[in-house]
Amino acid sequence: MERTFVYLKPNAVRRGLIGEIIKRFEQRGIKIVALKMHWVTKEEAEELYKMHKQKSFYKDLIEFITGGPIVAMIVEAPRVIEMVRHIIGNTDPLKAGTGTIRGEFALTTTKNLIHASDSKENFEREYKIFFKDEEIIDYYLDVQDDI
């Protein structure tokens, strides 16, 4: 099993898409092992996006992500990093495939509703900003019999 970090951005929360997005993961058999609604602090945002600090959009990104609550989660399944990235689609909603979260619901590249770790290394770095290890709950999911 593999884990990844996902969060629904403030615009996904404001647009009432929490249930729809989580439903798409659950329907694929992806297990949610940690979940919380959280208002991102400036310090957390700066840590999450430190690789973009020198880019022109950095300030706007920090303001956007701290401008409303997010829903953060850790999910688990075989090849889950690749699977989640496939479900959410390309960062640019005009390039995101039909049926993907961004392809159906996102309006712009910078406010594209959802973030997911793109590697095991980034998962390890990102989830620790929002979750303590004791907040991750391991349990049996019936769909596990099918994988």
Backbone as a ProteinNet text record, in pm:
[ID]
protein_1_A
[PRIMARY]
MERTFVYLKPNAVRRGLIGEIIKRFEQRGIKIVALKMHWVTKEEAEELYKMHKQKSFYKDLIEFITGGPIVAMIVEAPRVIEMVRHIIGNTDPLKAGTGTIRGEFALTTTKNLIHASDSKENFEREYKIFFKDEEIIDYYLDVQDDI
[TERTIARY]
84.4	0	88.5	38.2	107.6	13.1	70.7	-9	29.5	-66	-38.2	-119.5	-74	-139.9	-220.3	-343.1	-433.1	-497.9	-516	-603.6	-690.4	-812.6	-909.1	-888.8	-865.5	-832.5	-956.6	-934.9	-1048.8	-1162.6	-1132.4	-1241.1	-1324	-1265	-1341.8	-1437.2	-1389.9	-1473.4	-1587.9	-1553.8	-1654.9	-1759.7	-1720.7	-1813.9	-1894.8	-1872.3	-1949.2	-1914.4	-1787	-1744.1	-1676.4	-1674.6	-1605	-1657.3	-1786.1	-1844.8	-1822.6	-1840.3	-1822.1	-1679.1	-1582.7	-1442	-1406.5	-1443.8	-1414.1	-1482	-1603.3	-1677.4	-1597.6	-1531.8	-1454.7	-1338.8	-1275.8	-1168.5	-1226.1	-1332.2	-1390.9	-1445.8	-1504.4	-1557.3	-1448.1	-1326.6	-1214.2	-1153.1	-1200.5	-1145.9	-1028.8	-1011.4	-903.9	-950.2	-868.5	-902.3	-852	-939.6	-901.7	-856	-729.5	-675.2	-656.8	-672.8	-671	-750.4	-827.8	-912.9	-942.3	-928	-962.8	-988.6	-1075.1	-1092.8	-997.5	-931.4	-823.9	-809.6	-781.8	-750.6	-598.3	-538.8	-393.1	-335.6	-232.2	-162.2	-61.8	-17.2	83	209.6	248.7	370.6	355.4	239.8	216.6	218.3	154.8	152.3	293.3	372.9	510.3	593.1	571.6	643	596.9	468.3	413.1	462.8	471.3	505.6	643.6	734.4	867.1	943.6	914	984	944.3	835.4	788.1	821.5	899.2	922.4	972.5	1053.9	1110.1	1023.2	910.3	825.9	727.4	684.1	599	462.8	413.2	279.8	280.4	397.8	411.1	321.1	325.4	247.4	97.3	50.6	-90.9	-128.8	-39.2	-63.4	-81	7.6	-0.6	-131.3	-167.2	-292	-413.1	-412	-524.1	-540.9	-432.2	-441.4	-472.5	-441.8	-473.4	-606	-674.5	-795.1	-924.2	-916.9	-1036.4	-996.5	-1090	-1055.6	-1027.7	-946.4	-917.4	-967.1	-972.1	-993.7	-869.7	-795.9	-671.5	-696.6	-630.9	-647.2	-523.2	-509.8	-410.5	-490	-456.3	-528.7	-432.3	-488.5	-406.1	-466.7	-382.3	-419.6	-291.5	-292.6	-178.5	-162.1	-41.8	-10.2	-96	-125.3	-221.5	-171.8	-42.6	8.1	-29.7	2.4	-28.7	-180	-255	-398.9	-467.1	-429.2	-489.6	-457.1	-335.8	-298.7	-381.2	-410.5	-494.6	-638.2	-691.2	-828.3	-843.6	-742.1	-757.2	-729.5	-645.8	-620.4	-510	-479.4	-373.5	-399.1	-291.9	-301.8	-381.4	-362.9	-438.7	-571.7	-683	-811.9	-847.1	-789	-815.4	-741.1	-638.9	-564.2	-602.2	-681.9	-725	-828.3	-818.1	-908.2	-1052.6	-1140.6	-1282.2	-1301.2	-1382.4	-1407.2	-1314.5	-1206.6	-1118.5	-1178.6	-1134.3	-1184.8	-1157.8	-1034.7	-1001.8	-1067.7	-1077.8	-1141	-1288.7	-1354.1	-1496.8	-1528	-1442.4	-1480	-1386.8	-1259.6	-1164.2	-1183.1	-1152.8	-1168.1	-1035.1	-935.3	-805.4	-692.9	-575.2	-458.1	-416.8	-424.5	-378	-478.8	-605.3	-709	-781.2	-706.4	-753.6	-814	-865.1	-946.3	-875.5	-767.4	-713.9	-563.1	-497.1	-353.2	-332.7	-239.7	-199.6	-48.5	13.3	157.8	192	305.6	344.9	453.5	495.9	599.5	594.4	659.7	667.3	741	844.1	922.6	837.9	760.5	674.6	561.4	508.6	409.5	467.8	587.4	650.6	669.3	704.2	725.1	592.3	496.3	372.9	277.5	258.6	159.5	199.6	329.4	377.3	349	318.1	280.4	143	56.8	-83.2	-126	-53.5	-94.7	18.5	-18.7	71.6	50.7	153.4	142.2	28.3	2	-105	-245.4	-255	-384.6	-417.9	-322	-343.7	-403.4	-518.4	-592.1	-589.5	-540	-537.2	-659.8	-732.6	-852.4	-873.4	-962	-992.4	-1102.3	-1083.3	-1181.4	-1223.5	-1352.6	-1401.4	-1344.2	-1324.6	-1274.3	-1132	-1062.2	-926.4	-924.3	-1034.6	-1041.6	-1032	-1068.4	-1071	-938.2	-841.6	-715.1	-601.1
-118.9	0	124.7	225.8	353.5	462	568.9	681.6	809.7	902.6	1034.7	1139.1	1262.8	1376.9	1452.2	1486.9	1560.8	1670.7	1787	1882.8	1955.8	1981.3	2057.7	2203.3	2284.9	2426	2505.6	2627.2	2705.9	2722.4	2731.5	2748.4	2620.4	2504.9	2379.4	2374.7	2420.6	2424.4	2524.4	2645.8	2750.5	2712.3	2632.3	2592.4	2467.3	2413	2297.6	2168.9	2150.7	2033.4	1925.8	1943	1847.8	1705.2	1686.8	1553.5	1492.9	1573.2	1525	1477.1	1551.6	1514.6	1390.7	1387	1269.9	1145.8	1160.9	1050.7	986.8	1068.5	1015.7	927.7	963.7	880	750.9	762.7	644	546.8	598.3	509.5	429.4	479.9	407.5	306.9	305.3	213.2	270.6	401	467.9	488.1	447	455.5	587.4	657.3	780.3	740.7	769.8	731	850	971.6	1092.8	1199.7	1279.9	1379.4	1489.8	1616	1728.6	1854.3	1938.7	2072.8	2161.1	2252.5	2328	2463.9	2564.8	2695.9	2708	2715.2	2714.9	2846.3	2836.3	2955.4	3000.9	3122.7	3175.3	3090.4	3049.6	2968.3	2832.5	2769.8	2641.2	2657.5	2762.7	2788.4	2811.2	2888.7	2914.7	2787.2	2698.8	2571.8	2482.4	2477.1	2392.8	2436.6	2567.6	2621	2686.1	2643.7	2706.4	2694.5	2591.7	2575.3	2681.9	2754.4	2858.9	3000.1	3011	3140.7	3248.7	3216	3316.1	3342	3274.6	3288.8	3404.4	3458.5	3577.8	3553.3	3431.9	3402.1	3363	3358.5	3309.6	3384.9	3516.6	3596.4	3569.5	3566.9	3539.2	3398.1	3303	3165.1	3156.7	3223.1	3222.7	3288.2	3399.7	3467.8	3380	3313.4	3227.4	3111.4	3043.3	2922	2952	3072.2	3110.4	3186.7	3204.1	3285.2	3213.7	3089.1	3013	2874.1	2798	2663.8	2568.1	2469	2359.7	2230.1	2125.2	1990.6	1910.6	1869.7	1794.9	1647.2	1562.4	1419.2	1341.9	1227.6	1129.4	1010.4	963.7	852	738.4	618.8	499.2	402.1	346	242	201	91.8	60.4	169.4	213	315.1	440.8	477.7	586.4	722.3	746.6	876.2	894.6	795.7	800.9	803.4	722.2	714.7	848	908.6	1036	1143.9	1149.7	1250.3	1230.8	1106.7	1078.6	1126.3	1102.3	1141.8	1293.4	1365	1510.4	1580.9	1525.4	1584.7	1688.3	1737.5	1835.9	1963.4	2029.9	2156.5	2260.3	2264	2354.6	2288.2	2343.5	2278.1	2262.8	2344.5	2330	2210.3	2161.9	2044.4	1919.4	1937.7	1825	1743.3	1613.9	1527	1535.8	1501.6	1493.2	1389.6	1423.1	1332.1	1350.6	1428.4	1455.4	1568	1579.3	1683.1	1821.1	1846.2	1977.7	1998.9	1894.5	1904.9	1940.3	1896.1	1923.4	2047.3	2080.1	2183.7	2303.8	2290.3	2401	2506.1	2630.7	2741.6	2799.8	2798.5	2856.1	2764.1	2785.9	2707.2	2734.4	2859.2	2893.1	2858.4	2855	2821	2695	2584.5	2462.5	2358.9	2403.5	2326.4	2227.1	2165.6	2051.2	2039.7	1987.6	1959.5	1815	1747.6	1613.1	1601	1535.5	1512.8	1439.9	1477.5	1416	1310.4	1283.8	1182.9	1137.9	1024.7	976.9	1077	1138.2	1235.9	1358.1	1407.8	1523	1486.3	1364.9	1319.6	1328.3	1273.2	1272.6	1415.1	1507.2	1645.4	1716.6	1699	1776.6	1733	1602.6	1561	1604.1	1609.2	1645.4	1791.2	1873.3	2012.3	2016.9	1921.6	1926.3	1814.2	1703.8	1589	1539.7	1491.7	1415.8	1267.9	1187.9	1046	978	1018.5	954.7	989.9	1083.1	1117.5	1028.2	946.5	854.6	726.4	688.4	574	460.4	345.6	228.8	143.7	104.4	23	-59.7	-156.6	-244.8	-182.9	-182.7	-133.9	-253	-280.7	-399.4	-414.1	-302.4	-307	-364.3	-370.4	-423.4	-569.7	-641.2	-779.9	-789.6	-680.1	-680.2	-638.9	-598.3	-552.3	-646.5
0	0	0	-60.6	-71	-18.5	34.8	83.5	11.1	6.9	-46.5	28.6	17.4	81.3	-23.6	12.3	-76	5.2	-54.9	11.7	-88.8	-46.3	-123.8	-87.4	-187.3	-166.4	-123.8	-73	-23	-123.9	-251.5	-348.8	-364	-345.3	-347.9	-229.4	-113.9	6.2	-14	-59.2	-78.7	-183.7	-280.9	-386.5	-350.2	-231.1	-186.7	-259.3	-293.1	-369.6	-284.2	-153.3	-65.5	-88.9	-76	-89.2	-226.1	-329.7	-467.1	-489.8	-440.3	-460.6	-380	-253.9	-170.8	-228.8	-277.2	-338.4	-452	-532.1	-645.5	-599.1	-488.7	-434.5	-377.8	-300.6	-238	-341.3	-447.9	-551.7	-620.9	-620.2	-679.8	-582.9	-458.2	-359.1	-282.1	-290.7	-216.3	-72.9	21.1	163	220.8	290.1	359.8	499.5	532.6	663.2	757.2	705.6	788.7	713.3	789.3	726.9	826.3	780.6	867	785.7	840.9	786.8	865.7	795.7	859.5	791.1	869.1	812.6	811.3	694.7	678.5	729.5	812.7	861	755.4	767.9	675.1	681.6	801.8	818.6	749.3	764.2	697.9	546	497.6	352.8	299.4	371.2	327.9	326	421.6	423.7	308	285.3	178.9	41.8	20.1	-112.4	-117.3	-31	-26.4	-158	-236.8	-365.1	-466.4	-439.6	-530.8	-481.4	-376.6	-310.9	-406.2	-501.8	-592.2	-716.1	-725.7	-844.2	-827.6	-940.1	-939.6	-873.9	-876.9	-823.6	-675.9	-611.9	-474.4	-376.3	-377.5	-282.3	-299.3	-423.5	-450.1	-405	-424.3	-383.2	-231.9	-157.9	-11.5	34.6	-26.4	10.1	-20.4	-133.8	-172	-74.8	-44.2	36.1	183.1	228	365.9	374.4	262.8	256.6	291.4	328.7	364.6	408.5	463.5	510.3	395.3	424.7	332.2	395.2	317.8	370	333.3	436.6	416.8	444.8	367.3	389.6	347.1	406.5	364.5	314.9	196.8	136.7	105.5	92.4	79	-22.3	-104.5	-201.6	-274.7	-346.6	-431.7	-538.5	-560.6	-662.7	-646.8	-524.1	-498.3	-546.8	-545.2	-592.2	-739.6	-818.5	-961.3	-984.8	-909.2	-927.1	-894	-781.9	-742.1	-844.1	-890.6	-990.2	-1118.6	-1151.6	-1267.2	-1242.9	-1124.7	-1091.1	-1089	-1039.8	-1029.9	-1161.8	-1247.1	-1378.3	-1379.1	-1495.1	-1517.5	-1438.8	-1398.2	-1325.6	-1404	-1532.8	-1619.1	-1652.6	-1605.2	-1629.4	-1777.4	-1863.9	-2006.8	-2066.2	-1994.9	-2039.4	-1961.2	-1856.1	-1774.1	-1851.1	-1837.7	-1912.9	-1868	-1957.8	-1925.9	-1815.7	-1717.6	-1606.9	-1489.5	-1506.3	-1393.1	-1309.2	-1185.7	-1096.4	-1154.4	-1194.4	-1250.2	-1386.3	-1466.3	-1597.3	-1587.5	-1482.5	-1467	-1384.8	-1287.3	-1191.9	-1182.9	-1221.4	-1203.4	-1311.9	-1275.6	-1368.7	-1413.6	-1325.5	-1358.9	-1313.2	-1366.6	-1328.5	-1184.5	-1141.2	-1006.8	-898.4	-932.1	-833.7	-881.5	-883.6	-948.3	-853.8	-739.8	-646.8	-556.5	-602.2	-528.7	-548.9	-446.9	-453.9	-412.5	-476.5	-436.6	-452	-356.7	-363.7	-492.8	-552.7	-680.1	-665.7	-541.7	-518.9	-373.4	-345.3	-206.6	-119.1	-175.3	-99.1	-63.4	-159.3	-130.9	-35.8	-46.9	50.6	191.1	210.4	343.2	396.7	311.5	353.5	379.7	289.9	295.5	406.1	423.3	522.3	662.8	689.2	823.4	858.9	760.8	787.1	852.9	820.1	862.8	957.3	959.6	1040.3	1129.7	1246	1332.7	1297.8	1315.7	1281.9	1355.9	1479.7	1557.2	1505.4	1411.4	1351.7	1232.2	1190.1	1078.9	1135.2	1082.3	1135.9	1033.7	1077.4	991.6	1023.4	923.7	941.5	816.8	828	715.9	631.1	501.5	405.6	320.8	311.5	240.3	100.3	31.6	-105.7	-111.5	1.3	2	-43.2	-25.9	-70.8	-223	-290.3	-434.9	-498.1	-418.1	-474.3	-443.5
[MASK]
+++++++++++++++++++++++++++++++++++++++++++++++++++++++++++++++++++++++++++++++++++++++++++++++++++++++++++++++++++++++++++++++++++++++++++++++++++

